[in-house]
Amino acid sequence: MRLLVRGASNKEIAQELSLSLGTVKVYLSRIYAKLGVTSRTQALIAVQELGLLEL
């Protein structure tokens, strides 16, 4: 989530974490499902509202 907050693309996240692009997409979709959201923007808002990351 910290990488999303910084505005990193899926490709950048994959490179930073040494993961495949497909893995990043799967992980993000699972995070979105757990947060009950459907987009990157909604996820960032939810994380901020829940206080899950210090921004």
C-alpha distance matrix in Angstrom:
0.0 3.8 5.3 5.0 6.2 8.6 9.8 9.7 11.5 11.4 14.2 12.7 9.7 12.6 14.7 12.5 11.9 15.5 14.8 16.7 15.5 16.7 14.6 11.3 12.8 13.8 10.7 9.0 12.3 12.3 9.1 10.8 14.0 13.1 11.9 15.1 13.9 14.8 12.9 9.8 11.5 12.2 8.8 7.8 11.3 11.1 8.3 10.4 13.6 12.8 12.1 9.2 8.0 10.8 10.6
3.8 0.0 3.8 5.4 5.0 6.4 8.8 9.0 11.8 12.5 14.7 12.3 9.8 13.2 14.3 11.5 11.8 15.5 15.8 18.0 17.1 18.9 16.9 13.6 15.5 17.0 13.8 12.4 15.9 16.0 12.9 14.5 17.8 16.7 15.3 18.5 17.2 18.1 15.7 12.2 13.3 14.6 11.6 9.6 12.8 13.3 10.2 11.1 14.7 14.3 12.6 10.2 7.5 9.1 8.6
5.3 3.8 0.0 3.8 5.4 5.1 6.5 5.4 8.3 9.2 11.1 8.5 6.5 10.2 11.2 8.8 9.8 13.3 13.5 15.4 14.2 16.4 15.0 11.5 13.5 15.6 13.0 11.5 15.1 16.0 13.5 14.8 18.3 17.9 16.8 19.6 17.7 17.8 15.0 11.4 13.0 15.1 12.4 10.7 14.3 15.2 12.7 13.8 17.4 17.3 16.0 13.6 11.2 12.7 11.5
5.0 5.4 3.8 0.0 3.8 5.3 5.0 5.4 7.4 8.6 11.4 9.8 8.0 11.6 13.3 11.8 12.5 15.7 15.1 16.3 14.3 16.1 15.1 11.3 12.3 14.6 12.4 9.8 13.0 14.4 11.7 12.2 15.9 16.0 14.4 16.7 14.5 14.4 11.4 7.7 9.2 11.4 9.1 7.5 11.2 12.5 10.6 11.9 15.3 15.7 15.1 13.0 11.2 13.0 11.3
6.2 5.0 5.4 3.8 0.0 3.8 5.3 7.5 10.4 12.2 14.7 12.6 11.2 14.9 16.2 14.1 15.1 18.6 18.4 19.9 18.0 19.9 18.7 15.0 16.0 18.1 15.6 13.0 16.0 17.1 13.9 14.2 17.9 17.5 15.3 17.8 15.6 16.1 13.2 9.5 9.5 11.7 9.7 6.7 9.8 11.7 9.6 9.6 13.3 14.2 13.0 11.7 9.2 10.2 7.9
8.6 6.4 5.1 5.3 3.8 0.0 3.8 5.7 9.3 11.8 13.5 10.7 10.3 14.1 14.5 12.4 14.3 17.5 18.0 19.5 17.7 20.2 19.4 15.7 17.0 19.6 17.3 15.1 18.3 19.7 16.8 17.3 21.0 20.8 18.8 21.3 19.0 19.0 15.7 12.0 12.1 14.9 13.2 10.4 13.4 15.5 13.3 13.1 16.9 17.8 16.3 14.9 11.9 12.2 9.6
9.8 8.8 6.5 5.0 5.3 3.8 0.0 3.8 6.5 9.6 11.4 9.4 9.7 13.3 14.1 12.9 14.9 17.7 17.6 18.3 16.0 18.4 18.2 14.5 15.2 18.1 16.6 13.9 16.8 18.8 16.4 16.2 20.0 20.5 18.6 20.5 17.7 17.0 13.5 9.8 10.2 13.5 12.4 10.2 13.2 15.6 14.2 14.4 17.9 19.1 18.2 16.9 14.5 15.2 12.5
9.7 9.0 5.4 5.4 7.5 5.7 3.8 0.0 3.8 6.6 7.9 5.7 6.2 9.6 10.3 9.5 11.7 14.1 14.1 14.8 12.7 15.5 15.3 11.7 13.0 16.1 14.7 12.6 15.8 17.8 15.9 16.3 19.9 20.6 19.3 21.3 18.7 17.7 14.4 10.9 12.4 15.5 13.8 12.3 15.8 17.6 15.9 16.8 20.3 21.0 20.1 18.1 15.9 17.0 14.9
11.5 11.8 8.3 7.4 10.4 9.3 6.5 3.8 0.0 3.8 5.3 5.1 6.2 8.6 9.9 10.5 12.2 13.9 13.1 12.8 10.1 12.8 13.4 10.0 10.6 14.1 13.6 11.5 14.2 16.8 15.6 15.6 19.1 20.4 19.4 20.9 18.1 16.4 13.2 10.3 12.5 15.6 14.2 13.6 17.1 18.7 17.6 18.9 22.1 22.7 22.4 20.3 18.5 20.1 18.1
11.4 12.5 9.2 8.6 12.2 11.8 9.6 6.6 3.8 0.0 3.8 5.5 5.0 6.1 8.7 9.9 10.6 11.8 10.1 9.5 6.6 9.0 9.7 6.5 7.1 10.7 10.5 9.0 11.6 14.2 13.6 14.0 17.1 18.6 18.3 19.7 17.3 15.5 12.9 10.5 13.6 16.0 14.2 14.4 18.0 18.9 17.8 19.9 22.8 22.9 22.9 20.4 19.1 21.3 19.8
14.2 14.7 11.1 11.4 14.7 13.5 11.4 7.9 5.3 3.8 0.0 3.8 5.4 5.1 6.3 8.7 10.0 10.3 9.3 8.4 5.9 9.5 10.5 8.2 9.5 12.9 13.1 12.3 14.9 17.3 17.0 17.7 20.6 22.1 22.0 23.5 21.1 19.1 16.5 14.2 17.1 19.7 17.9 17.9 21.5 22.6 21.2 23.1 26.2 26.3 26.0 23.4 21.8 23.7 22.2
12.7 12.3 8.5 9.8 12.6 10.7 9.4 5.7 5.1 5.5 3.8 0.0 3.8 5.4 5.1 6.1 8.6 9.7 10.0 10.4 8.9 12.5 12.6 9.8 11.9 15.0 14.2 13.4 16.6 18.5 17.5 18.5 21.8 22.6 22.2 24.2 21.8 20.4 17.6 14.6 17.0 19.8 17.8 17.0 20.8 22.0 20.2 21.6 25.0 25.2 24.3 21.8 19.7 21.1 19.6
9.7 9.8 6.5 8.0 11.2 10.3 9.7 6.2 6.2 5.0 5.4 3.8 0.0 3.8 5.5 5.1 6.1 8.2 8.0 9.2 8.2 11.1 10.2 7.2 9.9 12.5 11.0 10.5 14.0 15.4 14.3 15.8 18.9 19.4 19.3 21.5 19.6 18.6 16.1 13.2 15.9 18.1 15.6 15.1 18.9 19.6 17.5 19.5 22.7 22.4 21.7 18.8 17.1 19.0 18.0
12.6 13.2 10.2 11.6 14.9 14.1 13.3 9.6 8.6 6.1 5.1 5.4 3.8 0.0 3.8 5.6 5.4 5.6 4.7 5.6 5.5 8.6 7.9 6.1 9.2 11.4 10.7 11.3 14.3 15.6 15.4 17.2 19.7 20.5 21.0 23.1 21.4 20.1 18.0 15.6 18.8 20.7 18.1 18.3 22.0 22.3 20.4 22.7 25.8 25.2 24.7 21.6 20.1 22.3 21.6
14.7 14.3 11.2 13.3 16.2 14.5 14.1 10.3 9.9 8.7 6.3 5.1 5.5 3.8 0.0 3.8 5.5 5.0 6.5 7.8 8.3 11.8 11.3 9.8 12.9 15.2 14.4 14.9 18.1 19.3 18.9 20.7 23.4 24.0 24.3 26.5 24.7 23.5 21.1 18.4 21.2 23.5 21.0 20.6 24.4 25.0 22.8 24.7 28.0 27.5 26.6 23.6 21.7 23.3 22.4
12.5 11.5 8.8 11.8 14.1 12.4 12.9 9.5 10.5 9.9 8.7 6.1 5.1 5.6 3.8 0.0 3.8 5.7 7.9 10.4 11.0 14.1 12.8 10.8 14.1 16.1 14.4 14.8 18.4 19.2 18.1 20.2 23.0 23.0 23.1 25.8 24.2 23.5 21.1 18.0 20.5 22.7 19.9 19.0 22.8 23.3 20.7 22.4 25.8 25.2 23.9 20.9 18.7 20.1 19.5
11.9 11.8 9.8 12.5 15.1 14.3 14.9 11.7 12.2 10.6 10.0 8.6 6.1 5.4 5.5 3.8 0.0 3.8 5.5 8.9 10.3 12.6 10.4 9.1 12.8 14.0 12.0 13.2 16.7 16.9 16.1 18.7 21.1 20.9 21.6 24.3 23.2 22.7 20.8 18.1 20.9 22.5 19.4 19.1 22.8 22.8 20.1 22.3 25.5 24.3 23.3 19.9 18.3 20.2 20.2
15.5 15.5 13.3 15.7 18.6 17.5 17.7 14.1 13.9 11.8 10.3 9.7 8.2 5.6 5.0 5.7 3.8 0.0 3.8 6.9 9.4 11.8 10.1 9.9 13.5 14.6 13.4 15.2 18.2 18.6 18.5 21.0 23.2 23.3 24.3 26.7 25.6 24.8 23.0 20.6 23.7 25.3 22.3 22.3 26.1 26.0 23.6 25.9 29.0 27.9 26.9 23.5 22.1 24.1 24.0
14.8 15.8 13.5 15.1 18.4 18.0 17.6 14.1 13.1 10.1 9.3 10.0 8.0 4.7 6.5 7.9 5.5 3.8 0.0 3.8 6.5 8.2 6.3 6.8 10.2 11.0 10.4 12.5 15.1 15.6 16.0 18.4 20.3 20.8 22.1 24.2 23.1 22.1 20.7 18.7 22.1 23.5 20.6 21.2 24.9 24.5 22.5 25.2 28.0 26.9 26.5 23.0 22.0 24.5 24.4
16.7 18.0 15.4 16.3 19.9 19.5 18.3 14.8 12.8 9.5 8.4 10.4 9.2 5.6 7.8 10.4 8.9 6.9 3.8 0.0 3.8 5.3 5.2 6.5 8.8 10.1 10.8 12.5 14.5 15.6 16.7 18.5 20.2 21.4 22.8 24.3 23.0 21.4 20.1 18.5 22.1 23.6 21.1 22.1 25.7 25.5 24.0 26.7 29.4 28.5 28.5 25.1 24.4 26.9 26.5
15.5 17.1 14.2 14.3 18.0 17.7 16.0 12.7 10.1 6.6 5.9 8.9 8.2 5.5 8.3 11.0 10.3 9.4 6.5 3.8 0.0 3.8 5.5 5.2 6.4 8.8 10.0 10.7 12.5 14.5 15.4 16.5 18.5 20.2 21.1 22.4 20.6 18.6 17.0 15.6 19.2 20.8 18.8 19.8 23.4 23.5 22.3 25.0 27.6 27.1 27.3 24.3 23.5 26.0 25.2
16.7 18.9 16.4 16.1 19.9 20.2 18.4 15.5 12.8 9.0 9.5 12.5 11.1 8.6 11.8 14.1 12.6 11.8 8.2 5.3 3.8 0.0 3.8 5.4 5.1 6.3 8.6 9.9 10.7 12.5 14.3 15.3 16.7 18.6 20.1 20.9 19.5 17.4 16.6 16.0 19.7 20.8 18.8 20.5 23.8 23.4 22.6 25.6 27.9 27.1 27.8 24.7 24.5 27.4 26.9
14.6 16.9 15.0 15.1 18.7 19.4 18.2 15.3 13.4 9.7 10.5 12.6 10.2 7.9 11.3 12.8 10.4 10.1 6.3 5.2 5.5 3.8 0.0 3.8 5.4 5.1 6.1 8.5 9.9 10.7 12.3 14.2 15.4 16.7 18.4 19.8 18.9 17.5 16.9 15.9 19.7 20.4 17.8 19.5 22.8 22.0 20.8 24.0 26.2 25.0 25.5 22.2 22.1 25.2 25.1
11.3 13.6 11.5 11.3 15.0 15.7 14.5 11.7 10.0 6.5 8.2 9.8 7.2 6.1 9.8 10.8 9.1 9.9 6.8 6.5 5.2 5.4 3.8 0.0 3.8 5.5 5.1 6.1 8.6 9.9 10.4 12.1 14.2 15.4 16.4 18.0 16.6 15.3 14.1 12.6 16.3 17.3 14.7 16.0 19.5 19.1 17.8 20.8 23.2 22.3 22.7 19.5 19.1 22.0 21.7
12.8 15.5 13.5 12.3 16.0 17.0 15.2 13.0 10.6 7.1 9.5 11.9 9.9 9.2 12.9 14.1 12.8 13.5 10.2 8.8 6.4 5.1 5.4 3.8 0.0 3.8 5.5 5.2 6.2 8.7 9.9 10.5 12.3 14.3 15.3 16.2 14.5 12.6 11.8 11.1 14.9 15.8 13.7 15.7 18.8 18.4 17.9 20.9 23.0 22.4 23.3 20.4 20.5 23.5 22.9
13.8 17.0 15.6 14.6 18.1 19.6 18.1 16.1 14.1 10.7 12.9 15.0 12.5 11.4 15.2 16.1 14.0 14.6 11.0 10.1 8.8 6.3 5.1 5.5 3.8 0.0 3.8 5.5 5.2 6.3 8.7 9.9 10.7 12.5 14.4 15.2 14.4 13.0 13.2 13.1 16.9 16.9 14.5 17.0 19.9 18.8 18.3 21.7 23.3 22.2 23.4 20.4 21.0 24.3 24.2
10.7 13.8 13.0 12.4 15.6 17.3 16.6 14.7 13.6 10.5 13.1 14.2 11.0 10.7 14.4 14.4 12.0 13.4 10.4 10.8 10.0 8.6 6.1 5.1 5.5 3.8 0.0 3.8 5.5 5.1 6.2 8.6 9.9 10.7 12.4 14.1 13.6 13.1 13.0 12.2 15.8 15.7 12.7 14.8 17.9 16.5 15.4 18.9 20.7 19.3 20.2 16.9 17.5 20.9 21.2
9.0 12.4 11.5 9.8 13.0 15.1 13.9 12.6 11.5 9.0 12.3 13.4 10.5 11.3 14.9 14.8 13.2 15.2 12.5 12.5 10.7 9.9 8.5 6.1 5.2 5.5 3.8 0.0 3.8 5.3 5.0 6.1 8.5 9.8 10.5 12.0 10.7 10.0 9.3 8.4 12.0 12.1 9.4 11.6 14.6 13.7 13.0 16.3 18.1 17.3 18.4 15.5 16.0 19.3 19.0
12.3 15.9 15.1 13.0 16.0 18.3 16.8 15.8 14.2 11.6 14.9 16.6 14.0 14.3 18.1 18.4 16.7 18.2 15.1 14.5 12.5 10.7 9.9 8.6 6.2 5.2 5.5 3.8 0.0 3.8 5.4 5.0 6.2 8.7 9.9 10.3 9.2 8.1 8.8 9.5 12.9 12.2 10.2 13.3 15.6 14.3 14.5 18.0 19.2 18.3 20.1 17.5 18.6 22.0 21.8
12.3 16.0 16.0 14.4 17.1 19.7 18.8 17.8 16.8 14.2 17.3 18.5 15.4 15.6 19.3 19.2 16.9 18.6 15.6 15.6 14.5 12.5 10.7 9.9 8.7 6.3 5.1 5.3 3.8 0.0 3.8 5.4 5.1 6.3 8.7 9.7 10.1 10.2 11.5 11.9 15.0 13.8 11.1 14.2 16.4 14.3 14.1 17.8 18.7 17.2 19.0 16.2 17.7 21.4 21.8
9.1 12.9 13.5 11.7 13.9 16.8 16.4 15.9 15.6 13.6 17.0 17.5 14.3 15.4 18.9 18.1 16.1 18.5 16.0 16.7 15.4 14.3 12.3 10.4 9.9 8.7 6.2 5.0 5.4 3.8 0.0 3.8 5.4 5.1 6.2 8.5 8.6 9.7 10.3 9.9 12.6 11.3 8.1 10.9 13.1 10.9 10.4 14.1 15.2 13.7 15.3 12.5 14.0 17.7 18.1
10.8 14.5 14.8 12.2 14.2 17.3 16.2 16.3 15.6 14.0 17.7 18.5 15.8 17.2 20.7 20.2 18.7 21.0 18.4 18.5 16.5 15.3 14.2 12.1 10.5 9.9 8.6 6.1 5.0 5.4 3.8 0.0 3.8 5.5 5.1 5.9 5.1 5.9 7.0 7.8 10.2 8.4 6.2 9.8 11.4 9.5 10.3 13.7 14.4 13.7 15.8 13.8 15.3 18.8 18.7
14.0 17.8 18.3 15.9 17.9 21.0 20.0 19.9 19.1 17.1 20.6 21.8 18.9 19.7 23.4 23.0 21.1 23.2 20.3 20.2 18.5 16.7 15.4 14.2 12.3 10.7 9.9 8.5 6.2 5.1 5.4 3.8 0.0 3.8 5.4 4.9 6.2 7.3 9.9 11.4 13.6 11.2 9.5 13.1 14.2 11.7 12.7 16.3 16.3 15.1 17.7 15.7 17.9 21.4 21.8
13.1 16.7 17.9 16.0 17.5 20.8 20.5 20.6 20.4 18.6 22.1 22.6 19.4 20.5 24.0 23.0 20.9 23.3 20.8 21.4 20.2 18.6 16.7 15.4 14.3 12.5 10.7 9.8 8.7 6.3 5.1 5.5 3.8 0.0 3.8 5.5 7.9 10.2 12.2 12.9 14.7 12.1 9.7 12.9 13.7 10.6 11.0 14.7 14.5 12.5 15.1 13.0 15.6 19.3 20.2
11.9 15.3 16.8 14.4 15.3 18.8 18.6 19.3 19.4 18.3 22.0 22.2 19.3 21.0 24.3 23.1 21.6 24.3 22.1 22.8 21.1 20.1 18.4 16.4 15.3 14.4 12.4 10.5 9.9 8.7 6.2 5.1 5.4 3.8 0.0 3.8 5.6 8.8 10.3 10.9 11.8 8.9 6.8 9.8 10.1 6.9 8.0 11.4 11.0 9.7 12.5 11.0 13.6 17.0 17.6
15.1 18.5 19.6 16.7 17.8 21.3 20.5 21.3 20.9 19.7 23.5 24.2 21.5 23.1 26.5 25.8 24.3 26.7 24.2 24.3 22.4 20.9 19.8 18.0 16.2 15.2 14.1 12.0 10.3 9.7 8.5 5.9 4.9 5.5 3.8 0.0 3.8 7.0 9.7 11.5 12.3 9.0 8.3 11.8 11.5 8.7 11.0 13.9 13.0 12.3 15.5 14.6 17.1 20.3 20.5
13.9 17.2 17.7 14.5 15.6 19.0 17.7 18.7 18.1 17.3 21.1 21.8 19.6 21.4 24.7 24.2 23.2 25.6 23.1 23.0 20.6 19.5 18.9 16.6 14.5 14.4 13.6 10.7 9.2 10.1 8.6 5.1 6.2 7.9 5.6 3.8 0.0 3.8 6.0 8.3 8.9 5.8 6.0 9.6 9.6 8.0 10.5 13.1 12.8 13.1 15.9 15.0 16.8 19.8 19.3
14.8 18.1 17.8 14.4 16.1 19.0 17.0 17.7 16.4 15.5 19.1 20.4 18.6 20.1 23.5 23.5 22.7 24.8 22.1 21.4 18.6 17.4 17.5 15.3 12.6 13.0 13.1 10.0 8.1 10.2 9.7 5.9 7.3 10.2 8.8 7.0 3.8 0.0 3.8 7.2 8.6 6.8 7.5 10.9 11.6 11.0 13.2 15.7 15.9 16.4 18.9 17.8 19.1 22.0 21.1
12.9 15.7 15.0 11.4 13.2 15.7 13.5 14.4 13.2 12.9 16.5 17.6 16.1 18.0 21.1 21.1 20.8 23.0 20.7 20.1 17.0 16.6 16.9 14.1 11.8 13.2 13.0 9.3 8.8 11.5 10.3 7.0 9.9 12.2 10.3 9.7 6.0 3.8 0.0 3.8 5.4 5.2 6.2 8.7 10.0 10.5 12.2 14.3 15.3 16.3 18.2 17.1 17.6 20.2 18.8
9.8 12.2 11.4 7.7 9.5 12.0 9.8 10.9 10.3 10.5 14.2 14.6 13.2 15.6 18.4 18.0 18.1 20.6 18.7 18.5 15.6 16.0 15.9 12.6 11.1 13.1 12.2 8.4 9.5 11.9 9.9 7.8 11.4 12.9 10.9 11.5 8.3 7.2 3.8 0.0 3.8 5.5 5.0 6.3 8.7 9.9 10.5 12.4 14.3 15.3 16.4 15.1 15.0 17.4 15.7
11.5 13.3 13.0 9.2 9.5 12.1 10.2 12.4 12.5 13.6 17.1 17.0 15.9 18.8 21.2 20.5 20.9 23.7 22.1 22.1 19.2 19.7 19.7 16.3 14.9 16.9 15.8 12.0 12.9 15.0 12.6 10.2 13.6 14.7 11.8 12.3 8.9 8.6 5.4 3.8 0.0 3.8 5.4 5.2 6.3 8.7 10.0 10.8 12.4 14.3 15.5 15.0 14.8 16.6 14.5
12.2 14.6 15.1 11.4 11.7 14.9 13.5 15.5 15.6 16.0 19.7 19.8 18.1 20.7 23.5 22.7 22.5 25.3 23.5 23.6 20.8 20.8 20.4 17.3 15.8 16.9 15.7 12.1 12.2 13.8 11.3 8.4 11.2 12.1 8.9 9.0 5.8 6.8 5.2 5.5 3.8 0.0 3.8 5.5 5.1 6.1 8.6 9.9 10.4 12.1 14.1 13.9 14.5 16.8 15.4
8.8 11.6 12.4 9.1 9.7 13.2 12.4 13.8 14.2 14.2 17.9 17.8 15.6 18.1 21.0 19.9 19.4 22.3 20.6 21.1 18.8 18.8 17.8 14.7 13.7 14.5 12.7 9.4 10.2 11.1 8.1 6.2 9.5 9.7 6.8 8.3 6.0 7.5 6.2 5.0 5.4 3.8 0.0 3.8 5.4 5.1 6.1 8.5 9.8 10.4 12.1 11.0 11.7 14.5 13.6
7.8 9.6 10.7 7.5 6.7 10.4 10.2 12.3 13.6 14.4 17.9 17.0 15.1 18.3 20.6 19.0 19.1 22.3 21.2 22.1 19.8 20.5 19.5 16.0 15.7 17.0 14.8 11.6 13.3 14.2 10.9 9.8 13.1 12.9 9.8 11.8 9.6 10.9 8.7 6.3 5.2 5.5 3.8 0.0 3.8 5.5 5.2 6.2 8.6 9.9 10.6 9.9 9.6 11.7 10.2
11.3 12.8 14.3 11.2 9.8 13.4 13.2 15.8 17.1 18.0 21.5 20.8 18.9 22.0 24.4 22.8 22.8 26.1 24.9 25.7 23.4 23.8 22.8 19.5 18.8 19.9 17.9 14.6 15.6 16.4 13.1 11.4 14.2 13.7 10.1 11.5 9.6 11.6 10.0 8.7 6.3 5.1 5.4 3.8 0.0 3.8 5.5 5.1 6.1 8.6 9.8 10.5 10.9 12.5 11.1
11.1 13.3 15.2 12.5 11.7 15.5 15.6 17.6 18.7 18.9 22.6 22.0 19.6 22.3 25.0 23.3 22.8 26.0 24.5 25.5 23.5 23.4 22.0 19.1 18.4 18.8 16.5 13.7 14.3 14.3 10.9 9.5 11.7 10.6 6.9 8.7 8.0 11.0 10.5 9.9 8.7 6.1 5.1 5.5 3.8 0.0 3.8 5.4 5.1 6.0 8.4 8.7 10.3 12.8 12.5
8.3 10.2 12.7 10.6 9.6 13.3 14.2 15.9 17.6 17.8 21.2 20.2 17.5 20.4 22.8 20.7 20.1 23.6 22.5 24.0 22.3 22.6 20.8 17.8 17.9 18.3 15.4 13.0 14.5 14.1 10.4 10.3 12.7 11.0 8.0 11.0 10.5 13.2 12.2 10.5 10.0 8.6 6.1 5.2 5.5 3.8 0.0 3.8 5.5 5.2 6.0 5.3 6.6 9.4 9.7
10.4 11.1 13.8 11.9 9.6 13.1 14.4 16.8 18.9 19.9 23.1 21.6 19.5 22.7 24.7 22.4 22.3 25.9 25.2 26.7 25.0 25.6 24.0 20.8 20.9 21.7 18.9 16.3 18.0 17.8 14.1 13.7 16.3 14.7 11.4 13.9 13.1 15.7 14.3 12.4 10.8 9.9 8.5 6.2 5.1 5.4 3.8 0.0 3.8 5.5 5.1 6.4 6.6 7.9 7.5
13.6 14.7 17.4 15.3 13.3 16.9 17.9 20.3 22.1 22.8 26.2 25.0 22.7 25.8 28.0 25.8 25.5 29.0 28.0 29.4 27.6 27.9 26.2 23.2 23.0 23.3 20.7 18.1 19.2 18.7 15.2 14.4 16.3 14.5 11.0 13.0 12.8 15.9 15.3 14.3 12.4 10.4 9.8 8.6 6.1 5.1 5.5 3.8 0.0 3.8 5.4 7.9 9.4 10.7 10.8
12.8 14.3 17.3 15.7 14.2 17.8 19.1 21.0 22.7 22.9 26.3 25.2 22.4 25.2 27.5 25.2 24.3 27.9 26.9 28.5 27.1 27.1 25.0 22.3 22.4 22.2 19.3 17.3 18.3 17.2 13.7 13.7 15.1 12.5 9.7 12.3 13.1 16.4 16.3 15.3 14.3 12.1 10.4 9.9 8.6 6.0 5.2 5.5 3.8 0.0 3.8 5.5 8.3 10.4 11.7
12.1 12.6 16.0 15.1 13.0 16.3 18.2 20.1 22.4 22.9 26.0 24.3 21.7 24.7 26.6 23.9 23.3 26.9 26.5 28.5 27.3 27.8 25.5 22.7 23.3 23.4 20.2 18.4 20.1 19.0 15.3 15.8 17.7 15.1 12.5 15.5 15.9 18.9 18.2 16.4 15.5 14.1 12.1 10.6 9.8 8.4 6.0 5.1 5.4 3.8 0.0 3.8 5.5 6.9 8.8
9.2 10.2 13.6 13.0 11.7 14.9 16.9 18.1 20.3 20.4 23.4 21.8 18.8 21.6 23.6 20.9 19.9 23.5 23.0 25.1 24.3 24.7 22.2 19.5 20.4 20.4 16.9 15.5 17.5 16.2 12.5 13.8 15.7 13.0 11.0 14.6 15.0 17.8 17.1 15.1 15.0 13.9 11.0 9.9 10.5 8.7 5.3 6.4 7.9 5.5 3.8 0.0 3.8 6.9 9.2
8.0 7.5 11.2 11.2 9.2 11.9 14.5 15.9 18.5 19.1 21.8 19.7 17.1 20.1 21.7 18.7 18.3 22.1 22.0 24.4 23.5 24.5 22.1 19.1 20.5 21.0 17.5 16.0 18.6 17.7 14.0 15.3 17.9 15.6 13.6 17.1 16.8 19.1 17.6 15.0 14.8 14.5 11.7 9.6 10.9 10.3 6.6 6.6 9.4 8.3 5.5 3.8 0.0 3.8 5.9
10.8 9.1 12.7 13.0 10.2 12.2 15.2 17.0 20.1 21.3 23.7 21.1 19.0 22.3 23.3 20.1 20.2 24.1 24.5 26.9 26.0 27.4 25.2 22.0 23.5 24.3 20.9 19.3 22.0 21.4 17.7 18.8 21.4 19.3 17.0 20.3 19.8 22.0 20.2 17.4 16.6 16.8 14.5 11.7 12.5 12.8 9.4 7.9 10.7 10.4 6.9 6.9 3.8 0.0 3.8
10.6 8.6 11.5 11.3 7.9 9.6 12.5 14.9 18.1 19.8 22.2 19.6 18.0 21.6 22.4 19.5 20.2 24.0 24.4 26.5 25.2 26.9 25.1 21.7 22.9 24.2 21.2 19.0 21.8 21.8 18.1 18.7 21.8 20.2 17.6 20.5 19.3 21.1 18.8 15.7 14.5 15.4 13.6 10.2 11.1 12.5 9.7 7.5 10.8 11.7 8.8 9.2 5.9 3.8 0.0
